[in-house]
């Protein structure tokens, strides 16, 4: 007999390239405005102001290859991002030691109900209804550090129906992966299973049902996500 009064909710588990095992997810942190050109397009100063983060829920991550158009919006935007998966954590992690905690990297999307996010921003309210909705973070299989190292440069590109909409390079991140981990660990206790979405380059824009998004981060390959 289980000691729980309900069934234990399923663990969100991501696949790993070259392994039969999976990566269980604990938390999902997302950094905002981490590429200067995207900060500018969203109406902000690209200066190196301190980073800021919001969270999605572990079960917002979705490995199906399909993105169901969500309710209560008429303006869902794509944001291509590199996801960073942690194998360990702690508090007050130094920049120099931060990469020791990384298990691997994956392609991901921070899908955003931009109209709802915009209303929340105007009212100074939290972003969850714009950001943390069902299946709002399509994610590809994880590339282990032992296979790809720690990618810090390489083309980042998102196409919609074959047309390039977002392009940039991992080397344009304002806050680099070790800095993000270190900064987060001053505010939160990081742990194995945590995932960090590292921000998006310029060119965010809407998708509609029937669109096909081709997501490429050069060191991590490509994936295609259908909007259904
Ligand atoms: Mn984002």
Boltz pocket constraint, residues with backbone or C-beta under 6 A from the ligand:
constraints:
  - pocket:
      binder: B
      contacts: [[A, 30], [A, 31], [A, 32], [A, 79], [A, 81], [A, 110], [A, 199], [A, 200]]
      max_distance: 6.0
